[in-house]
Amino acid sequence: MLRIMSGLLCLSCATPPGDQGDLAERLKDPAQVWPAFQEFIRDGQYSKAYDLVHPGTRKAMSYEIFYIVFASFEAPRRLVARLQVHRTEPGKIRLCSAEFGASREIRLAKYLNRVWTLEFTPDDIEFFKGRTLEWYRLQVKRADGWHFAYPPDWTYAPLGRTCGCAR
């Protein structure tokens, strides 16, 4: 049984929402770390998403910072939902979103030499915060200064048309 002690998540028995098999088995594939992270964020299971962050990164990024960056309001949750894995290489993945005009390499690290985890750097955290703030400001500008009061038929304005990795 594999346990992440600081997060107290038993990876061999926890599964992401929607019967997708054993989480520990999924995390052996580096291309599955981000989709599992997205599922936890989408379903409001932020502490489980935080457990997918490498323990070394968690020392520098408290849960509070994690929550502000990835789940505090619509923009960060939307960015996480829209980022797709466009390339997987040993120890890193390329995440892209056409709506946010984003393309970013994120490092991965093995935990206990068994499963892959997300290894966010301070630059990655700044990227996520900056990209969501830029997106939010564009929405407010398009809504004539209204904040969080969009009409029911509102469509979000994209920051870009392509992701930047030419895919």
C-alpha positions in Angstrom: 0.0 0.0 0.0 1.5 3.4 -1.0 0.9 6.3 1.2 1.8 10.0 0.9 2.2 10.8 4.6 2.0 14.6 4.4 -1.2 14.4 2.5 -2.5 11.2 4.0 -3.8 10.0 0.7 -3.7 6.3 0.2 -3.0 6.1 -3.6 -3.7 2.4 -3.8 -7.3 2.9 -2.6 -8.4 6.3 -3.7 -9.8 6.7 -7.2 -10.7 9.9 -9.1 -14.5 10.4 -9.5 -16.0 8.3 -12.3 -14.9 4.7 -12.0 -11.5 5.0 -13.8 -9.6 2.3 -12.0 -6.9 2.4 -9.4 -5.3 5.8 -9.0 -1.9 4.3 -8.2 -2.0 2.4 -11.5 -3.0 5.5 -13.4 -0.2 7.6 -11.9 2.4 5.1 -13.2 1.7 6.8 -16.6 3.0 10.4 -16.6 0.3 11.4 -19.1 -2.4 10.5 -16.6 -1.2 12.8 -13.7 -2.7 16.0 -15.1 -6.1 14.4 -16.1 -6.4 13.0 -12.5 -5.5 16.4 -11.1 -8.2 18.0 -13.4 -10.9 15.5 -12.2 -10.2 16.3 -8.6 -10.3 20.1 -9.1 -13.5 19.8 -11.2 -15.2 17.8 -8.5 -14.1 20.1 -5.7 -11.8 17.5 -4.1 -9.0 20.0 -3.7 -7.1 18.2 -1.0 -6.9 15.1 -3.2 -5.6 17.3 -6.0 -3.0 18.8 -3.6 -1.9 15.2 -2.9 -0.9 14.8 -6.5 1.7 17.6 -6.0 5.2 16.3 -5.2 6.0 16.5 -1.5 9.1 18.6 -2.2 6.9 21.2 -3.9 4.3 21.1 -1.1 7.0 22.2 1.3 7.3 25.5 -0.6 3.6 25.8 -1.5 1.1 25.5 1.4 -2.4 24.3 0.8 -3.7 27.8 1.1 -1.5 29.0 -1.8 -2.5 25.9 -3.8 -6.2 26.7 -3.3 -5.8 30.4 -4.3 -3.8 29.4 -7.4 -5.9 26.5 -8.6 -9.4 26.7 -7.2 -10.3 30.0 -5.5 -12.7 31.2 -8.2 -13.9 30.6 -11.7 -10.8 31.6 -13.7 -8.3 29.2 -12.1 -10.7 26.3 -12.2 -11.5 27.1 -15.9 -7.8 27.2 -16.7 -7.2 23.8 -15.1 -10.2 22.4 -16.9 -9.0 23.8 -20.3 -5.4 22.8 -20.2 -4.7 19.6 -22.2 -1.6 17.4 -22.3 -0.1 18.0 -25.7 3.2 16.2 -25.2 4.7 13.9 -22.6 8.4 13.4 -22.2 10.4 11.7 -19.4 10.0 14.0 -16.4 7.8 16.6 -18.0 4.5 17.3 -19.8 3.4 20.2 -22.1 0.1 21.6 -21.1 -1.8 23.8 -23.6 -5.0 25.8 -23.8 -6.1 27.7 -26.9 -8.7 29.7 -24.9 -6.0 31.0 -22.5 -3.4 31.2 -25.3 -1.2 29.1 -23.0 1.5 26.6 -23.5 3.6 25.5 -20.5 6.0 22.7 -19.7 5.4 21.3 -16.2 7.9 19.1 -14.5 7.0 15.7 -13.1 8.7 13.8 -10.4 8.5 10.2 -9.3 7.3 9.6 -5.7 8.9 6.6 -4.0 10.0 5.5 -7.5 6.4 4.3 -8.2 4.0 7.1 -9.2 4.4 10.4 -11.0 3.5 13.7 -9.3 3.3 17.3 -10.4 6.4 19.3 -9.5 5.4 23.0 -9.8 8.1 25.6 -9.7 7.6 29.2 -8.4 7.5 30.3 -12.0 4.7 27.8 -12.8 2.7 29.2 -9.9 3.2 32.8 -11.2 2.2 31.6 -14.7 -1.1 30.1 -13.4 -1.8 33.2 -11.3 -0.9 35.6 -14.1 -2.8 33.8 -16.9 -6.0 33.6 -14.9 -5.8 37.2 -13.9 -5.3 38.3 -17.5 -8.2 36.1 -18.6 -10.4 37.6 -15.8 -9.5 41.2 -16.8 -10.5 40.5 -20.4 -13.9 39.2 -19.2 -14.5 42.3 -17.1 -13.5 44.5 -20.0 -15.9 42.7 -22.4 -18.7 43.0 -19.7 -18.3 46.8 -19.5 -16.7 46.7 -16.1 -19.1 44.2 -14.5 -17.5 41.7 -12.1 -19.1 38.3 -11.8 -22.5 39.5 -13.1 -22.6 38.1 -16.6 -25.9 37.6 -18.4 -27.1 33.9 -18.7 -26.1 33.7 -22.4 -22.6 35.0 -21.7 -19.7 33.5 -23.7 -16.2 33.9 -22.4 -13.8 35.7 -24.5 -10.6 33.7 -25.3 -7.2 35.2 -24.6 -5.9 33.4 -27.7 -6.9 31.4 -30.7 -4.0 28.9 -30.5 -2.0 27.4 -27.7 1.4 28.3 -29.0 2.9 24.9 -29.4 1.7 24.7 -33.0 -0.5 21.7 -32.4 
